[in-house]
Structures are given as structure tokens and as C-alpha cells.
Amino acid sequence: MKYFGGKKSYPHELIGRMIKVVGSTNPGLVGLRGKIVDETKMTLLVESSGRQRRLLKTQIEIEVEDTTGKLSGKMLAKRPEERVKG
């Protein structure tokens, strides 16, 4: 897992970003690519191939387009506004 800005967090907005699921406790989600359209404390809503899928943050590991490294969903499991504040 990569730390962003020396913090154990990802202090950027995720809505509108393209992601790829690279690890999951649900093997059917691995490889899923899509655009994040909504985020709550514990979930990401991802639009992929014309349908929306709600993913539990604690069960996934993702790569965000235009970044390097993987993000553990556990490190994202807080309200977006709290995470962005740092």
C-alpha cells in the first residue's frame, strides 16, 4: 500500500475519478473499472458499463487513474469531507 503525502490517507476527492478494483474479498469485483459517482463513509458507487455498483470500502483495494500505487479501501473508510480535510 502506498501512503499519499506521508499520510495514511488519500486526501483528494474521489467522485468523478476512474478506478480499477485490483483486490477484493469478493473475487467477482477484481478487474472492475468505472467512474466513481458517489461516496459515503463506507461505500463507493461506481458506474461501469452502463450500470451502477455499490462497493464496500473495507472489502476492496483500488487503483485511481493518474496516480501510482494501490489504495486500501480501509484507509478510505471515513466520510469524504473528513478524509479530504486530513
C-alpha positions, 0 to 999 in steps of 0.5 A: 500500500502506498501512503499519499503525502506521508499520510495514511490517507488519500486526501483528494476527492474521489467522485468523478475519478476512474478506478480499477478494483485490483483486490477484493474479498469478493473475487467477482469485483477484481478487474472492475473499472468505472467512474466513481459517482458517489461516496459515503463513509463506507461505500463507493458507487461506481458506474461501469458499463452502463450500470451502477455498483455499490462497493464496500470500502473495507472489502476492496483495494483500488487503483485511481487513474493518474496516480501510482500505487494501490489504495486500501479501501480501509484507509478510505473508510471515513466520510469524504469531507473528513478524509479530504480535510486530513 
